[in-house]
């Protein structure tokens, strides 16, 4: 069985250099996780739009822009992100 390894604060080798003090979430996933939208991009293989986002420990995620914008993620107001 494949077990995905994710970055943790205890495993800084796997953490993104973007995970540093001052990280602020921009979106909340419908299941409760907080994420920061980094950018939109283009998937080279088929030229489809994608969203690049990370979590508080620096794991960078990519999913289709359509999925990111379909209601799975709710944009946070700055006051929500600060709490």
Secondary structure, 3 states (H helix, E strand, C coil): CCCCCCCECCECCCCCCCCCCCCCCCEEECCCCEEEEEEEEEECCCCEEEEEEECCCCCEEEEEHHHHHHHHEEECCHHHHHC
